Amino acid sequence: MTLHTGLKFKTSTQINVIEDWLDANCKGEWDVDIEAISTALRQKSIAVYFENEDDRDAFKAAYKSFT
């Protein structure tokens, strides 16, 4: 599996909510990496990597609900 493209952003949304969206909406492979978590555990920096650009673009259109 080669993940060619990705997005990095900060969110307070639980990772399982994002993973559920990815499972339901992505046609290719994807991966989520937690890059940092605030000390209060409310905000985290994550990177989401995609096998194809169409999945990335669909996630990008929906991602405002995750920030």
DAJO-V130371 format. One record per pair of residues at least 6 apart in sequence whose ideal C-beta (glycine too) atoms are under 8 Angstrom apart, sorted by the first residue. I is the first residue (numbers start at 1). GAP is how many residues later the second one is. D is the distance in Angstrom with one decimal. If there is no record, write none. Layout:
# DAJO-V130371
{{I;GAP;D} {I;GAP;D}}
This chain:
# DAJO-V130371
{{1;28;4.7} {1;50;6.7} {2;49;7.0} {3;26;6.6} {3;27;7.1} {3;28;5.8} {3;46;3.8} {3;47;6.1} {3;48;5.7} {4;46;7.2} {4;47;6.6} {4;48;7.2} {4;49;7.5} {5;44;7.1} {5;45;5.3} {5;47;7.6} {5;48;5.6} {5;51;4.9} {6;41;5.6} {6;42;5.9} {6;43;3.9} {6;44;6.4} {6;50;7.1} {7;40;7.1} {7;41;5.3} {7;49;6.6} {7;52;6.9} {7;53;6.3} {7;56;7.0} {8;27;7.1} {8;37;6.8} {8;38;7.2} {8;39;4.6} {8;40;8.0} {9;36;7.4} {9;37;6.7} {9;54;6.7} {9;57;7.6} {9;58;6.1} {10;33;5.7} {10;34;7.0} {10;35;5.2} {10;36;7.8} {10;57;6.9} {11;7;7.4} {11;32;7.3} {11;33;6.3} {11;35;6.3} {11;55;5.0} {11;56;5.3} {12;30;5.3} {12;31;5.5} {12;32;7.6} {13;52;7.9} {13;53;4.5} {13;54;7.6} {15;17;6.3} {15;19;6.8} {15;29;7.7} {15;31;7.2} {17;49;7.3} {18;14;6.3} {18;28;7.4} {18;30;7.2} {18;48;5.7} {19;13;6.2} {21;38;7.5} {21;41;6.7} {21;45;7.7} {22;8;5.0} {22;10;7.3} {22;26;7.2} {22;33;8.0} {22;37;7.0} {25;30;7.4} {25;33;5.8} {25;34;7.3} {25;37;7.5} {26;24;6.9} {26;29;4.2} {26;32;7.5} {26;33;7.4} {27;25;7.2} {27;27;7.1} {27;28;6.2} {28;22;6.4} {28;23;3.3} {28;24;4.4} {28;26;8.0} {28;27;5.4} {29;21;7.7} {29;22;4.2} {30;18;6.5} {30;19;6.4} {30;20;5.2} {30;21;6.8} {30;25;6.5} {31;17;7.4} {31;18;4.7} {32;14;6.0} {32;15;7.4} {32;16;5.3} {32;17;7.9} {33;13;6.5} {33;14;4.6} {33;15;7.9} {33;16;7.4} {34;10;5.7} {34;11;7.5} {34;12;5.5} {35;9;7.9} {35;10;4.5} {35;11;6.3} {35;12;5.8} {36;8;6.5} {36;9;4.2} {37;6;7.7} {37;7;4.7} {37;8;7.9} {38;6;6.9} {48;11;6.4} {50;6;4.3} {50;9;7.1}}
